[in-house]
Amino acid sequence: MGQELILLLMFIGLFVGVFMGFPVALTMIGISIIVGFSHLGTTSFRMPGMMLNSVIGEWAYVAVPMFVFMGCMLEKSGAADNAFGVMNQWFRNVRGGLGISVALICVLFAACIGVLGASVTTVGVLALGPMIKRGYDKGFSTSIVAAGGSMGILLPPSIVLILFSSLAALSMFRLFVATIVPGILLALLYAIYAGIVGYIKPGIVPAVEKDKNAPLEYNLRQSLSSFLPFILLIFAVLGAMFLGLVSPTEVAAFGSLGSILVAMWNKKFNKTTFLDAAKQTFGVTAMVMLIAVGATMFTATFFLNGGRPVIRNILEQYNLGANGTFALFLIIIFVLGICVDWLGVSMIMVPIFMPILVEFGFDGIHVSVVALVLLQTSFLTPPFAQSILYALSVVPEGIKIQEKEVYRSVAPFIGIQLLVVAICIIFPGVVTFLPGLMLTGW
């Protein structure tokens, strides 16, 4: 059987497994063992253990559980709830204020949670009920929660950024910092859209009205007390990375400790909160490590079967060149993101294409950030639409939202995501400016 056919069957098997409902990680492990058997014999059955040992030994992955714990603790302790309450109050007298609050608060959530399911469901619990009760369109409300919450993978300390930096042999800190401007730009465009959509399509966003049912207002002291510790922790973590004061794992440990201190400040730190955060951290970390093992096995098997020469031959045969290869990389990511888990897409495509693109002269940081912004579309494009499913799972009792309502409303947010992708491609400085100012060699 030719190499090209074997490689094609690997990807066909992956798609079939995912569509049949098998977990991406287990599908990749199973395909790797079956295909690897032709080269390694019974040794392929020992590959999962070998790859697990390799992944555990990767220093970058040490930061994963600590960053996850930081986000889980901030979520469980109610710090995120308080921050949203303050933002909601600040924008309550602005048309589309709740939508603007959701878009902006998602930047903070992304910068502290870093896990897709946690950020979308947390924002959904806080915002969906109040938005719909105040007259916001159901589809619009769900769409902005899903779009904003998905930024959890784009901004530091995203788990995907850690995996990207490892797979692409990039500086974790530089990749973290490079996503900040595109992430903020994405959130600002969401907020602008939320602010003007009511004038473009009346009925989607209600007119401003002061009513007695509005949430209890915070006074200045309460606002600062609720909001500042949350903000200071995020800026302390990002600042430590930017200035290179500590190593990546030390920043993760600092963030974990800081989240406990924020919980204590809010008088929400107790045994139950700690154990709930620890349990969630264990589950998320186990999922990430299993996917890392599966992706490592899949790419190793792909290369073992001559995957890289095959890709090179295809590129040379069709004379795609540097820009054509980059365009093909992005097109494949967009198409795969519609039907395959986002983490699986990144873990498969980055090891295959990144070395080739770097040889063509592309900056690895720039390519990675463009790909990460493009992956935002995978959360909103049906049939997978992971963020939409998460958002619909926390719709308040008594409110019915059909998926088709959301799919009609989500198109502008996908358009905004593609616009930011285009901006990052046309103006590389949007991505590379901040990393160029960093004072760290990490």
LINMOPE-V837266 format. One record per residue. OMEGA is omega in whole degrees, -180 to 180 (* if undefined). D_FIRST is the distance of its C-alpha to the first C-alpha in whole Angstrom. Layout:
omega->OMEGA d_first->D_FIRST
omega->OMEGA d_first->D_FIRST
This chain:
omega->-178 d_first->0
omega->180 d_first->4
omega->-177 d_first->7
omega->-179 d_first->8
omega->179 d_first->7
omega->-179 d_first->7
omega->178 d_first->10
omega->180 d_first->11
omega->177 d_first->11
omega->-178 d_first->13
omega->176 d_first->16
omega->178 d_first->16
omega->178 d_first->16
omega->-180 d_first->19
omega->-180 d_first->21
omega->180 d_first->20
omega->-180 d_first->22
omega->-179 d_first->25
omega->177 d_first->26
omega->175 d_first->26
omega->179 d_first->28
omega->176 d_first->27
omega->-178 d_first->28
omega->-177 d_first->26
omega->-178 d_first->26
omega->177 d_first->25
omega->180 d_first->22
omega->179 d_first->21
omega->-179 d_first->21
omega->179 d_first->19
omega->-179 d_first->16
omega->180 d_first->16
omega->-178 d_first->17
omega->-179 d_first->14
omega->180 d_first->12
omega->-179 d_first->14
omega->-179 d_first->14
omega->180 d_first->11
omega->-171 d_first->13
omega->-177 d_first->16
omega->-177 d_first->16
omega->177 d_first->20
omega->-179 d_first->21
omega->179 d_first->19
omega->178 d_first->22
omega->-178 d_first->24
omega->-180 d_first->23
omega->179 d_first->25
omega->-180 d_first->28
omega->-179 d_first->27
omega->176 d_first->26
omega->178 d_first->30
omega->179 d_first->31
omega->-179 d_first->30
omega->180 d_first->31
omega->180 d_first->35
omega->179 d_first->35
omega->-173 d_first->35
omega->-177 d_first->38
omega->-176 d_first->38
omega->178 d_first->37
omega->-178 d_first->40
omega->-174 d_first->42
omega->-176 d_first->40
omega->-178 d_first->42
omega->176 d_first->46
omega->178 d_first->45
omega->179 d_first->44
omega->178 d_first->47
omega->180 d_first->49
omega->-179 d_first->48
omega->-180 d_first->48
omega->178 d_first->52
omega->179 d_first->53
omega->-175 d_first->52
omega->-176 d_first->53
omega->179 d_first->57
omega->180 d_first->57
omega->179 d_first->57
omega->178 d_first->55
omega->-179 d_first->57
omega->-180 d_first->60
omega->179 d_first->59
omega->179 d_first->58
omega->179 d_first->61
omega->180 d_first->63
omega->180 d_first->60
omega->180 d_first->61
omega->-178 d_first->65
omega->-176 d_first->65
omega->-173 d_first->63
omega->-179 d_first->65
omega->178 d_first->67
omega->178 d_first->65
omega->-175 d_first->63
omega->-174 d_first->59
omega->180 d_first->60
omega->177 d_first->58
omega->177 d_first->55
omega->179 d_first->56
omega->180 d_first->57
omega->-178 d_first->53
omega->-176 d_first->51
omega->-179 d_first->53
omega->179 d_first->53
omega->175 d_first->50
omega->180 d_first->50
omega->179 d_first->51
omega->-180 d_first->49
omega->-178 d_first->46
omega->178 d_first->48
omega->-177 d_first->49
omega->174 d_first->46
omega->-180 d_first->43
omega->-172 d_first->41
omega->-175 d_first->40
omega->-178 d_first->41
omega->-177 d_first->45
omega->-179 d_first->46
omega->-178 d_first->45
omega->179 d_first->47
omega->178 d_first->50
omega->179 d_first->50
omega->179 d_first->50
omega->-177 d_first->52
omega->-166 d_first->55
omega->-172 d_first->55
omega->-179 d_first->54
omega->180 d_first->57
omega->-179 d_first->59
omega->-177 d_first->58
omega->-180 d_first->57
omega->-180 d_first->61
omega->173 d_first->62
omega->176 d_first->61
omega->177 d_first->58
omega->-176 d_first->55
omega->-179 d_first->53
omega->179 d_first->50
omega->-179 d_first->51
omega->-179 d_first->52
omega->-178 d_first->48
omega->-177 d_first->47
omega->175 d_first->48
omega->-179 d_first->48
omega->-179 d_first->44
omega->-180 d_first->44
omega->-179 d_first->46
omega->-178 d_first->45
omega->178 d_first->41
omega->177 d_first->43
omega->179 d_first->42
omega->-173 d_first->39
omega->-175 d_first->40
omega->179 d_first->43
omega->6 d_first->44
omega->-179 d_first->44
omega->177 d_first->41
omega->-180 d_first->38
omega->178 d_first->35
omega->178 d_first->37
omega->180 d_first->37
omega->178 d_first->33
omega->-177 d_first->33
omega->179 d_first->35
omega->-177 d_first->33
omega->-176 d_first->29
omega->-180 d_first->31
omega->-180 d_first->33
omega->174 d_first->36
omega->-180 d_first->39
omega->-177 d_first->40
omega->-178 d_first->44
omega->177 d_first->43
omega->176 d_first->40
omega->-175 d_first->43
omega->-177 d_first->45
omega->-178 d_first->43
omega->-172 d_first->43
omega->-177 d_first->47
omega->177 d_first->48
omega->180 d_first->45
omega->178 d_first->45
omega->178 d_first->49
omega->179 d_first->49
omega->-180 d_first->46
omega->180 d_first->49
omega->178 d_first->52
omega->174 d_first->50
omega->-178 d_first->50
omega->178 d_first->54
omega->178 d_first->55
omega->179 d_first->53
omega->-178 d_first->55
omega->-175 d_first->58
omega->-174 d_first->58
omega->179 d_first->56
omega->179 d_first->59
omega->-180 d_first->61
omega->-178 d_first->58
omega->-179 d_first->57
omega->180 d_first->61
omega->178 d_first->60
omega->178 d_first->57
omega->-178 d_first->59
omega->175 d_first->63
omega->179 d_first->66
omega->176 d_first->67
omega->178 d_first->70
omega->-179 d_first->71
omega->-177 d_first->72
omega->-179 d_first->73
omega->179 d_first->69
omega->-179 d_first->68
omega->178 d_first->67
omega->-177 d_first->69
omega->173 d_first->70
omega->169 d_first->69
omega->-174 d_first->72
omega->-178 d_first->72
omega->180 d_first->72
omega->179 d_first->69
omega->-179 d_first->67
omega->-179 d_first->67
omega->-178 d_first->67
omega->-169 d_first->64
omega->-173 d_first->62
omega->-180 d_first->62
omega->178 d_first->61
omega->-179 d_first->58
omega->-177 d_first->58
omega->178 d_first->59
omega->-179 d_first->56
omega->-179 d_first->53
omega->177 d_first->55
omega->179 d_first->56
omega->-180 d_first->52
omega->180 d_first->51
omega->178 d_first->54
omega->177 d_first->53
omega->-175 d_first->49
omega->-177 d_first->51
omega->179 d_first->53
omega->-177 d_first->51
omega->-177 d_first->54
omega->180 d_first->51
omega->-180 d_first->48
omega->-179 d_first->45
omega->178 d_first->45
omega->176 d_first->49
omega->179 d_first->49
omega->178 d_first->47
omega->178 d_first->50
omega->178 d_first->53
omega->178 d_first->51
omega->178 d_first->51
omega->180 d_first->55
omega->179 d_first->56
omega->176 d_first->54
omega->179 d_first->57
omega->177 d_first->60
omega->178 d_first->59
omega->177 d_first->59
omega->179 d_first->62
omega->179 d_first->64
omega->180 d_first->63
omega->-179 d_first->65
omega->-178 d_first->61
omega->177 d_first->60
omega->-177 d_first->60
omega->-178 d_first->58
omega->179 d_first->57
omega->-179 d_first->56
omega->-178 d_first->54
omega->178 d_first->52
omega->178 d_first->51
omega->-180 d_first->50
omega->179 d_first->48
omega->179 d_first->46
omega->177 d_first->45
omega->180 d_first->44
omega->-178 d_first->42
omega->-179 d_first->40
omega->-179 d_first->39
omega->179 d_first->38
omega->178 d_first->36
omega->-179 d_first->34
omega->-178 d_first->34
omega->179 d_first->33
omega->177 d_first->30
omega->178 d_first->28
omega->178 d_first->29
omega->-180 d_first->27
omega->-179 d_first->24
omega->178 d_first->24
omega->177 d_first->24
omega->-177 d_first->21
omega->-179 d_first->19
omega->177 d_first->19
omega->178 d_first->19
omega->178 d_first->16
omega->-180 d_first->15
omega->180 d_first->16
omega->179 d_first->15
omega->176 d_first->11
omega->-177 d_first->13
omega->-177 d_first->14
omega->177 d_first->17
omega->179 d_first->16
omega->179 d_first->14
omega->-180 d_first->17
omega->-180 d_first->20
omega->179 d_first->18
omega->-179 d_first->18
omega->180 d_first->22
omega->-178 d_first->23
omega->-178 d_first->21
omega->175 d_first->24
omega->-177 d_first->26
omega->-179 d_first->27
omega->-176 d_first->29
omega->-177 d_first->31
omega->178 d_first->32
omega->178 d_first->29
omega->178 d_first->27
omega->178 d_first->30
omega->178 d_first->30
omega->178 d_first->26
omega->-178 d_first->27
omega->179 d_first->30
omega->180 d_first->28
omega->179 d_first->25
omega->-179 d_first->28
omega->-178 d_first->30
omega->180 d_first->27
omega->-179 d_first->26
omega->179 d_first->29
omega->-172 d_first->30
omega->-178 d_first->28
omega->178 d_first->27
omega->-175 d_first->29
omega->-179 d_first->31
omega->177 d_first->30
omega->179 d_first->26
omega->-177 d_first->26
omega->-178 d_first->28
omega->179 d_first->26
omega->-170 d_first->23
omega->-176 d_first->24
omega->-180 d_first->26
omega->-178 d_first->24
omega->-172 d_first->22
omega->-173 d_first->24
omega->179 d_first->27
omega->-180 d_first->27
omega->-180 d_first->26
omega->178 d_first->29
omega->177 d_first->31
omega->177 d_first->30
omega->178 d_first->31
omega->178 d_first->35
omega->174 d_first->35
omega->-177 d_first->37
omega->179 d_first->35
omega->-179 d_first->37
omega->180 d_first->38
omega->-177 d_first->34
omega->-178 d_first->34
omega->177 d_first->37
omega->179 d_first->36
omega->-180 d_first->33
omega->177 d_first->35
omega->179 d_first->38
omega->179 d_first->35
omega->176 d_first->34
omega->-179 d_first->37
omega->-176 d_first->36
omega->-179 d_first->34
omega->-173 d_first->37
omega->-177 d_first->38
omega->178 d_first->36
omega->11 d_first->35
omega->-176 d_first->34
omega->172 d_first->33
omega->-172 d_first->36
omega->-179 d_first->37
omega->179 d_first->40
omega->179 d_first->42
omega->177 d_first->41
omega->-179 d_first->42
omega->-180 d_first->45
omega->-179 d_first->46
omega->-179 d_first->46
omega->176 d_first->49
omega->-178 d_first->51
omega->180 d_first->54
omega->180 d_first->56
omega->178 d_first->57
omega->-179 d_first->55
omega->177 d_first->53
omega->178 d_first->50
omega->-177 d_first->47
omega->-178 d_first->44
omega->176 d_first->44
omega->-178 d_first->48
omega->-178 d_first->46
omega->177 d_first->43
omega->-174 d_first->45
omega->-172 d_first->47
omega->-176 d_first->44
omega->179 d_first->43
omega->180 d_first->46
omega->174 d_first->45
omega->177 d_first->41
omega->178 d_first->43
omega->179 d_first->45
omega->179 d_first->41
omega->177 d_first->40
omega->179 d_first->43
omega->174 d_first->43
omega->-179 d_first->39
omega->179 d_first->41
omega->-180 d_first->44
omega->179 d_first->42
omega->-176 d_first->40
omega->-179 d_first->43
omega->-177 d_first->45
omega->180 d_first->43
omega->176 d_first->46
omega->-179 d_first->46
omega->-168 d_first->43
omega->-175 d_first->44
omega->-177 d_first->48
omega->177 d_first->49
omega->179 d_first->46
omega->179 d_first->48
omega->-174 d_first->51
omega->-179 d_first->50
omega->-176 d_first->52
omega->175 d_first->49
omega->-179 d_first->47
omega->* d_first->45
